[in-house]
Amino acid sequence: MNDQERTELEAAAFRRLVQHLRSRPDAQNIDLMNLAGFCRNCLSKWYKAAADDLEIDVSIDQAREEVYGMPYAEWKKRYQKEATPEQQAAFEKSQKS
């Protein structure tokens, strides 16, 4: 595999991951953080950091829209639920590890 092929495969895998997350708004960000240690917001920040590294002008709002498939405020209004005490406790515990 050459570098171009690797880049194309990585990009395709990223697009598939983003599409999967868009199709699963029931998977709350806090649950993703508790189980996997990253969420949609993390992906958005990584996307923005990659753009910065390549000197491509992308705002955090644009990066979030790439990941969420809509403006972040709209996604939150439609899909984000209040974290339960159990979810919050698991999150706080995971941050200490």
C-alpha positions as CSV (number, residue, x, y, z in Angstrom):
1,M,0.0,0.0,0.0
2,N,1.4,3.4,-0.9
3,D,0.8,6.7,1.0
4,Q,-2.0,7.9,-1.4
5,E,-3.9,4.6,-1.0
6,R,-3.5,4.8,2.8
7,T,-4.8,8.4,2.8
8,E,-7.8,7.4,0.7
9,L,-8.6,4.4,2.9
10,E,-8.3,6.5,6.1
11,A,-10.5,9.2,4.6
12,A,-13.1,6.6,3.6
13,A,-13.1,5.1,7.1
14,F,-13.5,8.5,8.7
15,R,-16.4,9.4,6.4
16,R,-18.0,6.0,7.3
17,L,-17.6,6.7,11.0
18,V,-19.1,10.1,10.7
19,Q,-22.0,8.7,8.7
20,H,-22.6,6.0,11.3
21,L,-22.6,8.6,14.1
22,R,-25.0,10.8,12.1
23,S,-27.3,7.8,11.8
24,R,-27.2,7.1,15.5
25,P,-28.3,10.3,17.3
26,D,-29.5,8.1,20.1
27,A,-25.9,7.4,21.0
28,Q,-25.3,10.3,23.3
29,N,-21.9,12.0,23.4
30,I,-21.6,11.3,27.1
31,D,-22.1,7.6,26.5
32,L,-19.5,7.7,23.7
33,M,-17.1,9.4,26.1
34,N,-17.8,6.9,28.9
35,L,-17.4,3.9,26.6
36,A,-14.8,4.9,24.1
37,G,-13.1,8.0,25.5
38,F,-14.1,10.2,22.5
39,C,-17.3,11.7,21.1
40,R,-18.5,13.8,18.2
41,N,-17.1,16.9,19.7
42,C,-13.7,15.2,19.9
43,L,-13.9,14.3,16.2
44,S,-14.8,17.9,15.5
45,K,-11.8,19.2,17.4
46,W,-9.5,16.7,15.6
47,Y,-10.9,17.8,12.3
48,K,-10.2,21.4,13.1
49,A,-6.7,20.6,14.4
50,A,-6.0,18.7,11.1
51,A,-7.2,21.8,9.1
52,D,-5.0,24.0,11.2
53,D,-2.0,21.7,10.6
54,L,-2.6,22.0,6.9
55,E,-3.3,25.7,7.1
56,I,-6.8,25.3,5.8
57,D,-9.3,27.8,7.1
58,V,-12.0,25.9,9.0
59,S,-13.8,27.2,12.0
60,I,-14.8,25.0,14.9
61,D,-18.5,25.5,13.9
62,Q,-17.7,24.3,10.4
63,A,-15.8,21.3,11.8
64,R,-18.8,20.5,14.0
65,E,-21.2,20.7,11.1
66,E,-19.0,18.3,9.1
67,V,-19.3,15.8,11.9
68,Y,-22.9,16.4,13.1
69,G,-24.3,16.9,9.6
70,M,-26.1,20.1,10.8
71,P,-25.3,23.1,13.0
72,Y,-24.3,21.9,16.5
73,A,-27.0,24.0,18.2
74,E,-29.6,22.3,16.0
75,W,-28.3,18.8,16.8
76,K,-28.3,19.6,20.5
77,K,-31.9,20.8,20.3
78,R,-33.1,17.8,18.4
79,Y,-31.1,15.0,20.0
80,Q,-29.1,15.8,23.1
81,K,-30.6,14.6,26.3
82,E,-29.8,15.7,29.8
83,A,-27.1,13.5,31.3
84,T,-28.3,11.2,34.0
85,P,-26.5,11.3,37.4
86,E,-25.1,7.8,36.5
87,Q,-23.7,9.0,33.2
88,Q,-22.2,12.1,34.8
89,A,-20.6,10.0,37.6
90,A,-19.1,7.6,35.0
91,F,-17.8,10.5,33.1
92,E,-16.2,12.1,36.1
93,K,-14.7,8.8,37.1
94,S,-13.2,8.2,33.6
95,Q,-11.6,11.7,33.7
96,K,-9.7,10.8,36.8
97,S,-8.2,7.6,35.3
